[in-house]
Amino acid sequence: GSAVQMVLPNRPTQAELTTYFNSIRARVKGNIVFYGEPARVPVNINPPPKRIPDETAKRNVNPYAEPVRPQIQAPPPPEPKPDALPFQEVTTQVNQFLLDAGAAVRVNDAGREHGQIRAFSNSTYDVAKVVPTVVMRNEDFGRIVRLVQSGREVRLEFDIRNQVYPEGATAYNTVAEIVGTDKADEVIMMGGHLDSWHAATGATDNATGCAVMMEAARILLALGVKPRRTIRVALWSGEEQGLLGSRAYVEQHFGTAENPKPAWSKFGGYFNHDTGTGRIRAMTVFGPPEAATVLRNAVGPFSFMGIEGAIATRSRGLGGSDHTSFNAAGLPGIGTTLDPIEYGTHTWHTNLDTFERLIEADLQQGAIVIAAAVYQLAMRDELLPRFPPAQMPAAPPLRPN
């Protein structure tokens, strides 16, 4: 079909949106709709550093340092417009219009530099409510739109093959363990998530985390250590859809601080690795300051490898990654802060998230640090310090699983 550009009125009212739909309906039928104006992606003259400076990493885990809060200037709110439709309502009506008008394909601009494509899911999760939609790299989207705007006809052909599972499918966590000795009923866990988005192979999100944790377990096995507590590795499913695998696991096996199961009181910490390929520079543990002190002492001998320590958090909020499923239950989830390398700028959820973007030496550092910290927690006389019941932070609001 031919390329047709579709640019909605700014924050339309119902009358404005209907008028626009009527004006473009005949051109849409059977054609390829390029939705919106091309994003203007400026050249990044000063890209962010790929490594966290040592002084910054030290300051971030110093419990006595004055916190440095970034100065973020929010854009001014838009001018009030009476009767403007809510964004979600506009989205719903656009989807229905494209179906009714017979559009063949919708094309969205990836809006990122150097050919990066970040594609997520159909927000309706219903193929009957949207036309086939692709995300095109910014450079191609812009070029085609410029040709259309100059009066040229641009014809495109797409071969889109999707498979639909209306009955759903079961995704599984993968769990293995090194059984403990005199404290085998107490558990230390470590993990990453197996699932990833489809634009690439998920190398930095989160094959890196899975590989680091499996290598940490291999190190412990190769050393022939006999941990007092059981060490358990979990590779989660459904993280990208809302921490589904880890939330279900915590709910089934541990419960919460408010409604604990027997294993809740015998849990000694969960280490998570999930922000790319960089070295581990710090850890954050849910618990009192004493818990961070234990971790700080455990990783201290490895400061020459770049890890600067640990800090505590009181937050039980869900989000970010799987350690927060444990935090939300009042359990000591331990998140790791990594050197960013190219995670936020290039690989996170994009078509560039492949094996070629990994730094093997950094992942080896991560496995060594995790193996050492897990072993320390598995051998201590006591579990990680916890909040006493009277000081346990409030549980987060319930979220559907």
TORKOL-4160 file (C-alpha; in steps of 0.2 Angstrom, whole numbers, padded with zeros to 4 digits, m for minus):
401
<pt num="1" X="0000" Y="0000" Z="0000"/>
<pt num="2" X="0005" Y="0018" Z="m0001"/>
<pt num="3" X="0012" Y="0028" Z="0014"/>
<pt num="4" X="m0001" Y="0040" Z="0022"/>
<pt num="5" X="0004" Y="0052" Z="0036"/>
<pt num="6" X="m0008" Y="0054" Z="0050"/>
<pt num="7" X="m0006" Y="0069" Z="0062"/>
<pt num="8" X="m0019" Y="0072" Z="0075"/>
<pt num="9" X="m0025" Y="0089" Z="0081"/>
<pt num="10" X="m0016" Y="0094" Z="0097"/>
<pt num="11" X="m0026" Y="0087" Z="0112"/>
<pt num="12" X="m0042" Y="0086" Z="0101"/>
<pt num="13" X="m0060" Y="0088" Z="0107"/>
<pt num="14" X="m0072" Y="0075" Z="0101"/>
<pt num="15" X="m0078" Y="0087" Z="0087"/>
<pt num="16" X="m0060" Y="0090" Z="0081"/>
<pt num="17" X="m0056" Y="0072" Z="0081"/>
<pt num="18" X="m0071" Y="0067" Z="0072"/>
<pt num="19" X="m0068" Y="0080" Z="0059"/>
<pt num="20" X="m0050" Y="0075" Z="0056"/>
<pt num="21" X="m0055" Y="0056" Z="0055"/>
<pt num="22" X="m0068" Y="0061" Z="0041"/>
<pt num="23" X="m0055" Y="0071" Z="0032"/>
<pt num="24" X="m0042" Y="0057" Z="0031"/>
<pt num="25" X="m0054" Y="0042" Z="0030"/>
<pt num="26" X="m0053" Y="0039" Z="0011"/>
<pt num="27" X="m0034" Y="0040" Z="0010"/>
<pt num="28" X="m0032" Y="0027" Z="0024"/>
<pt num="29" X="m0041" Y="0013" Z="0016"/>
<pt num="30" X="m0029" Y="m0001" Z="0011"/>
<pt num="31" X="m0014" Y="0009" Z="0014"/>
<pt num="32" X="0001" Y="0011" Z="0027"/>
<pt num="33" X="m0002" Y="0024" Z="0040"/>
<pt num="34" X="0013" Y="0033" Z="0047"/>
<pt num="35" X="0007" Y="0039" Z="0064"/>
<pt num="36" X="0012" Y="0056" Z="0069"/>
<pt num="37" X="0027" Y="0068" Z="0065"/>
<pt num="38" X="0045" Y="0060" Z="0065"/>
<pt num="39" X="0053" Y="0063" Z="0082"/>
<pt num="40" X="0067" Y="0075" Z="0082"/>
<pt num="41" X="0081" Y="0066" Z="0090"/>
<pt num="42" X="0096" Y="0078" Z="0093"/>
<pt num="43" X="0114" Y="0073" Z="0092"/>
<pt num="44" X="0120" Y="0069" Z="0109"/>
<pt num="45" X="0136" Y="0079" Z="0110"/>
<pt num="46" X="0139" Y="0074" Z="0129"/>
<pt num="47" X="0134" Y="0056" Z="0131"/>
<pt num="48" X="0133" Y="0050" Z="0149"/>
<pt num="49" X="0148" Y="0041" Z="0156"/>
<pt num="50" X="0148" Y="0022" Z="0154"/>
<pt num="51" X="0156" Y="0019" Z="0171"/>
<pt num="52" X="0150" Y="0026" Z="0188"/>
<pt num="53" X="0165" Y="0037" Z="0194"/>
<pt num="54" X="0172" Y="0029" Z="0210"/>
<pt num="55" X="0169" Y="0045" Z="0221"/>
<pt num="56" X="0151" Y="0044" Z="0215"/>
<pt num="57" X="0149" Y="0026" Z="0219"/>
<pt num="58" X="0157" Y="0028" Z="0236"/>
<pt num="59" X="0145" Y="0043" Z="0240"/>
<pt num="60" X="0130" Y="0033" Z="0235"/>
<pt num="61" X="0133" Y="0020" Z="0248"/>
<pt num="62" X="0139" Y="0031" Z="0262"/>
<pt num="63" X="0125" Y="0031" Z="0275"/>
<pt num="64" X="0132" Y="0047" Z="0282"/>
<pt num="65" X="0133" Y="0057" Z="0266"/>
<pt num="66" X="0121" Y="0071" Z="0262"/>
<pt num="67" X="0110" Y="0064" Z="0248"/>
<pt num="68" X="0113" Y="0072" Z="0231"/>
<pt num="69" X="0096" Y="0075" Z="0223"/>
<pt num="70" X="0097" Y="0078" Z="0204"/>
<pt num="71" X="0089" Y="0094" Z="0199"/>
<pt num="72" X="0075" Y="0090" Z="0186"/>
<pt num="73" X="0065" Y="0104" Z="0179"/>
<pt num="74" X="0048" Y="0097" Z="0174"/>
<pt num="75" X="0040" Y="0104" Z="0158"/>
<pt num="76" X="0027" Y="0117" Z="0161"/>
<pt num="77" X="0009" Y="0110" Z="0161"/>
<pt num="78" X="m0001" Y="0112" Z="0145"/>
<pt num="79" X="m0013" Y="0126" Z="0144"/>
<pt num="80" X="m0030" Y="0121" Z="0149"/>
<pt num="81" X="m0041" Y="0116" Z="0135"/>
<pt num="82" X="m0060" Y="0114" Z="0138"/>
<pt num="83" X="m0067" Y="0097" Z="0132"/>
<pt num="84" X="m0050" Y="0090" Z="0127"/>
<pt num="85" X="m0051" Y="0071" Z="0126"/>
<pt num="86" X="m0041" Y="0061" Z="0138"/>
<pt num="87" X="m0025" Y="0053" Z="0130"/>
<pt num="88" X="m0032" Y="0035" Z="0133"/>
<pt num="89" X="m0048" Y="0039" Z="0125"/>
<pt num="90" X="m0039" Y="0047" Z="0109"/>
<pt num="91" X="m0029" Y="0031" Z="0108"/>
<pt num="92" X="m0044" Y="0020" Z="0109"/>
<pt num="93" X="m0053" Y="0030" Z="0095"/>
<pt num="94" X="m0038" Y="0030" Z="0084"/>
<pt num="95" X="m0037" Y="0011" Z="0085"/>
<pt num="96" X="m0055" Y="0009" Z="0081"/>
<pt num="97" X="m0054" Y="0022" Z="0067"/>
<pt num="98" X="m0040" Y="0013" Z="0058"/>
<pt num="99" X="m0049" Y="m0003" Z="0059"/>
<pt num="100" X="m0065" Y="0004" Z="0052"/>
<pt num="101" X="m0057" Y="0014" Z="0039"/>
<pt num="102" X="m0047" Y="m0002" Z="0033"/>
<pt num="103" X="m0029" Y="0003" Z="0036"/>
<pt num="104" X="m0017" Y="m0011" Z="0031"/>
<pt num="105" X="m0003" Y="m0007" Z="0043"/>
<pt num="106" X="0001" Y="0006" Z="0056"/>
<pt num="107" X="0019" Y="0012" Z="0057"/>
<pt num="108" X="0025" Y="0020" Z="0073"/>
<pt num="109" X="0042" Y="0030" Z="0074"/>
<pt num="110" X="0054" Y="0022" Z="0086"/>
<pt num="111" X="0060" Y="0039" Z="0090"/>
<pt num="112" X="0078" Y="0034" Z="0095"/>
<pt num="113" X="0095" Y="0037" Z="0088"/>
<pt num="114" X="0106" Y="0027" Z="0077"/>
<pt num="115" X="0093" Y="0014" Z="0071"/>
<pt num="116" X="0088" Y="0009" Z="0089"/>
<pt num="117" X="0070" Y="0001" Z="0090"/>
<pt num="118" X="0061" Y="m0001" Z="0106"/>
<pt num="119" X="0045" Y="m0011" Z="0103"/>
<pt num="120" X="0034" Y="m0016" Z="0117"/>
<pt num="121" X="0016" Y="m0024" Z="0117"/>
<pt num="122" X="0000" Y="m0020" Z="0110"/>
<pt num="123" X="m0008" Y="m0011" Z="0124"/>
<pt num="124" X="m0025" Y="m0019" Z="0121"/>
<pt num="125" X="m0018" Y="m0036" Z="0121"/>
<pt num="126" X="m0032" Y="m0040" Z="0108"/>
<pt num="127" X="m0027" Y="m0041" Z="0090"/>
<pt num="128" X="m0045" Y="m0038" Z="0086"/>
<pt num="129" X="m0044" Y="m0021" Z="0092"/>
<pt num="130" X="m0029" Y="m0014" Z="0082"/>
<pt num="131" X="m0022" Y="m0015" Z="0065"/>
<pt num="132" X="m0005" Y="m0024" Z="0062"/>
<pt num="133" X="0007" Y="m0011" Z="0069"/>
<pt num="134" X="0026" Y="m0010" Z="0067"/>
<pt num="135" X="0039" Y="0001" Z="0075"/>
<pt num="136" X="0051" Y="0008" Z="0062"/>
<pt num="137" X="0068" Y="0016" Z="0065"/>
<pt num="138" X="0068" Y="0035" Z="0066"/>
<pt num="139" X="0079" Y="0037" Z="0051"/>
<pt num="140" X="0068" Y="0027" Z="0040"/>
<pt num="141" X="0052" Y="0034" Z="0047"/>
<pt num="142" X="0058" Y="0052" Z="0044"/>
<pt num="143" X="0064" Y="0049" Z="0027"/>
<pt num="144" X="0047" Y="0041" Z="0021"/>
<pt num="145" X="0037" Y="0055" Z="0029"/>
<pt num="146" X="0048" Y="0069" Z="0021"/>
<pt num="147" X="0045" Y="0060" Z="0004"/>
<pt num="148" X="0026" Y="0059" Z="0007"/>
<pt num="149" X="0026" Y="0078" Z="0012"/>
<pt num="150" X="0035" Y="0083" Z="m0004"/>
<pt num="151" X="0021" Y="0075" Z="m0014"/>
<pt num="152" X="0030" Y="0058" Z="m0019"/>
<pt num="153" X="0020" Y="0042" Z="m0018"/>
<pt num="154" X="0029" Y="0029" Z="m0007"/>
<pt num="155" X="0023" Y="0011" Z="m0009"/>
<pt num="156" X="0028" Y="m0002" Z="0005"/>
<pt num="157" X="0025" Y="m0020" Z="0007"/>
<pt num="158" X="0025" Y="m0029" Z="0024"/>
<pt num="159" X="0025" Y="m0047" Z="0028"/>
<pt num="160" X="0020" Y="m0048" Z="0046"/>
<pt num="161" X="0018" Y="m0065" Z="0054"/>
<pt num="162" X="0012" Y="m0066" Z="0072"/>
<pt num="163" X="0005" Y="m0081" Z="0082"/>
<pt num="164" X="m0009" Y="m0079" Z="0094"/>
<pt num="165" X="m0012" Y="m0089" Z="0109"/>
<pt num="166" X="m0030" Y="m0085" Z="0115"/>
<pt num="167" X="m0030" Y="m0098" Z="0128"/>
<pt num="168" X="m0014" Y="m0091" Z="0136"/>
<pt num="169" X="0001" Y="m0101" Z="0141"/>
<pt num="170" X="0010" Y="m0105" Z="0157"/>
<pt num="171" X="0027" Y="m0098" Z="0160"/>
<pt num="172" X="0039" Y="m0107" Z="0172"/>
<pt num="173" X="0052" Y="m0101" Z="0185"/>
<pt num="174" X="0068" Y="m0111" Z="0184"/>
<pt num="175" X="0075" Y="m0115" Z="0202"/>
<pt num="176" X="0090" Y="m0125" Z="0208"/>
<pt num="177" X="0099" Y="m0126" Z="0224"/>
<pt num="178" X="0114" Y="m0131" Z="0234"/>
<pt num="179" X="0107" Y="m0139" Z="0250"/>
<pt num="180" X="0114" Y="m0132" Z="0266"/>
<pt num="181" X="0120" Y="m0142" Z="0281"/>
<pt num="182" X="0116" Y="m0138" Z="0299"/>
<pt num="183" X="0104" Y="m0123" Z="0294"/>
<pt num="184" X="0097" Y="m0131" Z="0278"/>
<pt num="185" X="0080" Y="m0125" Z="0282"/>
<pt num="186" X="0085" Y="m0107" Z="0280"/>
<pt num="187" X="0088" Y="m0100" Z="0263"/>
<pt num="188" X="0098" Y="m0087" Z="0253"/>
<pt num="189" X="0093" Y="m0084" Z="0236"/>
<pt num="190" X="0100" Y="m0076" Z="0220"/>
<pt num="191" X="0092" Y="m0073" Z="0203"/>
<pt num="192" X="0088" Y="m0065" Z="0187"/>
<pt num="193" X="0074" Y="m0066" Z="0174"/>
<pt num="194" X="0073" Y="m0077" Z="0159"/>
<pt num="195" X="0060" Y="m0067" Z="0149"/>
<pt num="196" X="0064" Y="m0053" Z="0137"/>
<pt num="197" X="0056" Y="m0041" Z="0125"/>
<pt num="198" X="0056" Y="m0047" Z="0107"/>
<pt num="199" X="0066" Y="m0033" Z="0097"/>
<pt num="200" X="0082" Y="m0043" Z="0101"/>
<pt num="201" X="0088" Y="m0058" Z="0112"/>
<pt num="202" X="0088" Y="m0049" Z="0129"/>
<pt num="203" X="0107" Y="m0051" Z="0132"/>
<pt num="204" X="0108" Y="m0037" Z="0144"/>
<pt num="205" X="0090" Y="m0038" Z="0150"/>
<pt num="206" X="0092" Y="m0051" Z="0157"/>
<pt num="207" X="0103" Y="m0065" Z="0151"/>
<pt num="208" X="0117" Y="m0056" Z="0160"/>
<pt num="209" X="0108" Y="m0058" Z="0177"/>
<pt num="210" X="0105" Y="m0076" Z="0174"/>
<pt num="211" X="0122" Y="m0080" Z="0168"/>
<pt num="212" X="0130" Y="m0071" Z="0183"/>
<pt num="213" X="0119" Y="m0080" Z="0195"/>
<pt num="214" X="0123" Y="m0097" Z="0187"/>
<pt num="215" X="0141" Y="m0093" Z="0187"/>
<pt num="216" X="0141" Y="m0088" Z="0205"/>
<pt num="217" X="0133" Y="m0105" Z="0209"/>
<pt num="218" X="0146" Y="m0114" Z="0198"/>
<pt num="219" X="0160" Y="m0105" Z="0208"/>
<pt num="220" X="0153" Y="m0111" Z="0225"/>
<pt num="221" X="0151" Y="m0129" Z="0218"/>
<pt num="222" X="0169" Y="m0129" Z="0211"/>
<pt num="223" X="0176" Y="m0123" Z="0227"/>
<pt num="224" X="0167" Y="m0138" Z="0236"/>
<pt num="225" X="0160" Y="m0127" Z="0250"/>
<pt num="226" X="0147" Y="m0134" Z="0262"/>
<pt num="227" X="0136" Y="m0119" Z="0266"/>
<pt num="228" X="0126" Y="m0120" Z="0282"/>
<pt num="229" X="0111" Y="m0112" Z="0274"/>
<pt num="230" X="0103" Y="m0118" Z="0257"/>
<pt num="231" X="0108" Y="m0108" Z="0242"/>
<pt num="232" X="0094" Y="m0106" Z="0229"/>
<pt num="233" X="0096" Y="m0099" Z="0212"/>
<pt num="234" X="0079" Y="m0093" Z="0203"/>
<pt num="235" X="0078" Y="m0088" Z="0185"/>
<pt num="236" X="0061" Y="m0079" Z="0184"/>
<pt num="237" X="0048" Y="m0079" Z="0171"/>
<pt num="238" X="0036" Y="m0064" Z="0167"/>
<pt num="239" X="0047" Y="m0051" Z="0174"/>
<pt num="240" X="0043" Y="m0039" Z="0160"/>
<pt num="241" X="0024" Y="m0041" Z="0162"/>
<pt num="242" X="0025" Y="m0035" Z="0180"/>
<pt num="243" X="0037" Y="m0047" Z="0190"/>
<pt num="244" X="0024" Y="m0061" Z="0189"/>
<pt num="245" X="0036" Y="m0075" Z="0192"/>
<pt num="246" X="0045" Y="m0068" Z="0207"/>
<pt num="247" X="0029" Y="m0061" Z="0215"/>
<pt num="248" X="0020" Y="m0078" Z="0213"/>
<pt num="249" X="0035" Y="m0087" Z="0220"/>
<pt num="250" X="0036" Y="m0076" Z="0235"/>
<pt num="251" X="0017" Y="m0077" Z="0238"/>
<pt num="252" X="0017" Y="m0096" Z="0237"/>
<pt num="253" X="0032" Y="m0100" Z="0247"/>
<pt num="254" X="0035" Y="m0085" Z="0260"/>
<pt num="255" X="0019" Y="m0075" Z="0261"/>
<pt num="256" X="0021" Y="m0057" Z="0268"/>
<pt num="257" X="0026" Y="m0049" Z="0284"/>
<pt num="258" X="0007" Y="m0046" Z="0288"/>
<pt num="259" X="0003" Y="m0064" Z="0283"/>
<pt num="260" X="0019" Y="m0075" Z="0284"/>
<pt num="261" X="0021" Y="m0093" Z="0280"/>
<pt num="262" X="0033" Y="m0104" Z="0290"/>
<pt num="263" X="0047" Y="m0100" Z="0278"/>
<pt num="264" X="0046" Y="m0081" Z="0279"/>
<pt num="265" X="0055" Y="m0081" Z="0296"/>
<pt num="266" X="0069" Y="m0093" Z="0289"/>
<pt num="267" X="0073" Y="m0082" Z="0273"/>
<pt num="268" X="0090" Y="m0074" Z="0273"/>
<pt num="269" X="0091" Y="m0063" Z="0258"/>
<pt num="270" X="0088" Y="m0063" Z="0239"/>
<pt num="271" X="0102" Y="m0055" Z="0227"/>
<pt num="272" X="0096" Y="m0048" Z="0210"/>
<pt num="273" X="0106" Y="m0043" Z="0195"/>
<pt num="274" X="0096" Y="m0034" Z="0181"/>
<pt num="275" X="0103" Y="m0018" Z="0174"/>
<pt num="276" X="0115" Y="m0023" Z="0160"/>
<pt num="277" X="0132" Y="m0029" Z="0158"/>
<pt num="278" X="0142" Y="m0018" Z="0170"/>
<pt num="279" X="0152" Y="m0021" Z="0185"/>
<pt num="280" X="0142" Y="m0022" Z="0202"/>
<pt num="281" X="0146" Y="m0006" Z="0211"/>
<pt num="282" X="0134" Y="m0006" Z="0225"/>
<pt num="283" X="0120" Y="m0015" Z="0233"/>
<pt num="284" X="0104" Y="m0010" Z="0241"/>
<pt num="285" X="0095" Y="m0021" Z="0254"/>
<pt num="286" X="0078" Y="m0019" Z="0261"/>
<pt num="287" X="0080" Y="m0019" Z="0280"/>
<pt num="288" X="0088" Y="m0009" Z="0294"/>
<pt num="289" X="0105" Y="0000" Z="0293"/>
<pt num="290" X="0112" Y="m0016" Z="0301"/>
<pt num="291" X="0108" Y="m0026" Z="0286"/>
<pt num="292" X="0118" Y="m0015" Z="0275"/>
<pt num="293" X="0132" Y="m0016" Z="0287"/>
<pt num="294" X="0133" Y="m0035" Z="0285"/>
<pt num="295" X="0133" Y="m0033" Z="0266"/>
<pt num="296" X="0146" Y="m0020" Z="0267"/>
<pt num="297" X="0157" Y="m0031" Z="0277"/>
<pt num="298" X="0154" Y="m0046" Z="0265"/>
<pt num="299" X="0159" Y="m0036" Z="0249"/>
<pt num="300" X="0172" Y="m0025" Z="0257"/>
<pt num="301" X="0187" Y="m0037" Z="0252"/>
<pt num="302" X="0182" Y="m0035" Z="0234"/>
<pt num="303" X="0183" Y="m0016" Z="0234"/>
<pt num="304" X="0198" Y="m0017" Z="0222"/>
<pt num="305" X="0186" Y="m0024" Z="0209"/>
<pt num="306" X="0175" Y="m0009" Z="0210"/>
<pt num="307" X="0161" Y="m0013" Z="0222"/>
<pt num="308" X="0160" Y="0001" Z="0235"/>
<pt num="309" X="0148" Y="m0006" Z="0248"/>
<pt num="310" X="0129" Y="m0007" Z="0252"/>
<pt num="311" X="0115" Y="0004" Z="0259"/>
<pt num="312" X="0098" Y="0000" Z="0266"/>
<pt num="313" X="0081" Y="0005" Z="0260"/>
<pt num="314" X="0064" Y="0005" Z="0269"/>
<pt num="315" X="0054" Y="0005" Z="0253"/>
<pt num="316" X="0042" Y="m0010" Z="0250"/>
<pt num="317" X="0036" Y="m0003" Z="0233"/>
<pt num="318" X="0035" Y="m0015" Z="0219"/>
<pt num="319" X="0044" Y="m0010" Z="0203"/>
<pt num="320" X="0061" Y="m0010" Z="0194"/>
<pt num="321" X="0065" Y="m0029" Z="0196"/>
<pt num="322" X="0062" Y="m0045" Z="0205"/>
<pt num="323" X="0071" Y="m0040" Z="0221"/>
<pt num="324" X="0056" Y="m0029" Z="0225"/>
<pt num="325" X="0044" Y="m0044" Z="0225"/>
<pt num="326" X="0054" Y="m0049" Z="0241"/>
<pt num="327" X="0054" Y="m0031" Z="0248"/>
<pt num="328" X="0036" Y="m0029" Z="0246"/>
<pt num="329" X="0033" Y="m0045" Z="0257"/>
<pt num="330" X="0045" Y="m0037" Z="0270"/>
<pt num="331" X="0059" Y="m0049" Z="0265"/>
<pt num="332" X="0077" Y="m0043" Z="0262"/>
<pt num="333" X="0078" Y="m0041" Z="0244"/>
<pt num="334" X="0095" Y="m0035" Z="0238"/>
<pt num="335" X="0096" Y="m0025" Z="0222"/>
<pt num="336" X="0113" Y="m0022" Z="0213"/>
<pt num="337" X="0119" Y="m0006" Z="0205"/>
<pt num="338" X="0129" Y="m0008" Z="0190"/>
<pt num="339" X="0140" Y="0003" Z="0179"/>
<pt num="340" X="0127" Y="0008" Z="0166"/>
<pt num="341" X="0139" Y="0005" Z="0151"/>
<pt num="342" X="0126" Y="0007" Z="0137"/>
<pt num="343" X="0110" Y="0000" Z="0146"/>
<pt num="344" X="0099" Y="0015" Z="0146"/>
<pt num="345" X="0106" Y="0023" Z="0131"/>
<pt num="346" X="0107" Y="0008" Z="0119"/>
<pt num="347" X="0102" Y="m0009" Z="0124"/>
<pt num="348" X="0088" Y="m0009" Z="0136"/>
<pt num="349" X="0073" Y="m0016" Z="0127"/>
<pt num="350" X="0080" Y="m0012" Z="0110"/>
<pt num="351" X="0085" Y="m0021" Z="0094"/>
<pt num="352" X="0103" Y="m0019" Z="0100"/>
<pt num="353" X="0101" Y="m0030" Z="0115"/>
<pt num="354" X="0112" Y="m0044" Z="0109"/>
<pt num="355" X="0127" Y="m0055" Z="0114"/>
<pt num="356" X="0139" Y="m0043" Z="0106"/>
<pt num="357" X="0136" Y="m0029" Z="0119"/>
<pt num="358" X="0142" Y="m0039" Z="0133"/>
<pt num="359" X="0158" Y="m0036" Z="0143"/>
<pt num="360" X="0164" Y="m0053" Z="0149"/>
<pt num="361" X="0176" Y="m0046" Z="0162"/>
<pt num="362" X="0162" Y="m0036" Z="0171"/>
<pt num="363" X="0151" Y="m0051" Z="0172"/>
<pt num="364" X="0165" Y="m0061" Z="0179"/>
<pt num="365" X="0167" Y="m0048" Z="0193"/>
<pt num="366" X="0148" Y="m0049" Z="0196"/>
<pt num="367" X="0148" Y="m0068" Z="0198"/>
<pt num="368" X="0163" Y="m0067" Z="0210"/>
<pt num="369" X="0155" Y="m0053" Z="0221"/>
<pt num="370" X="0138" Y="m0062" Z="0221"/>
<pt num="371" X="0147" Y="m0079" Z="0226"/>
<pt num="372" X="0156" Y="m0071" Z="0240"/>
<pt num="373" X="0141" Y="m0061" Z="0247"/>
<pt num="374" X="0130" Y="m0076" Z="0246"/>
<pt num="375" X="0142" Y="m0088" Z="0254"/>
<pt num="376" X="0145" Y="m0075" Z="0268"/>
<pt num="377" X="0126" Y="m0074" Z="0272"/>
<pt num="378" X="0125" Y="m0093" Z="0270"/>
<pt num="379" X="0138" Y="m0096" Z="0284"/>
<pt num="380" X="0134" Y="m0082" Z="0297"/>
<pt num="381" X="0127" Y="m0088" Z="0314"/>
<pt num="382" X="0112" Y="m0076" Z="0312"/>
<pt num="383" X="0101" Y="m0071" Z="0297"/>
<pt num="384" X="0102" Y="m0054" Z="0290"/>
<pt num="385" X="0095" Y="m0041" Z="0302"/>
<pt num="386" X="0076" Y="m0038" Z="0299"/>
<pt num="387" X="0064" Y="m0024" Z="0304"/>
<pt num="388" X="0056" Y="m0029" Z="0321"/>
<pt num="389" X="0037" Y="m0030" Z="0318"/>
<pt num="390" X="0034" Y="m0013" Z="0326"/>
<pt num="391" X="0046" Y="m0005" Z="0314"/>
<pt num="392" X="0041" Y="m0014" Z="0298"/>
<pt num="393" X="0037" Y="m0001" Z="0285"/>
<pt num="394" X="0019" Y="m0002" Z="0278"/>
<pt num="395" X="0014" Y="m0014" Z="0265"/>
<pt num="396" X="0012" Y="m0007" Z="0247"/>
<pt num="397" X="m0005" Y="m0005" Z="0239"/>
<pt num="398" X="m0011" Y="m0022" Z="0232"/>
<pt num="399" X="m0008" Y="m0024" Z="0213"/>
<pt num="400" X="m0016" Y="m0037" Z="0202"/>
<pt num="401" X="m0005" Y="m0051" Z="0198"/>
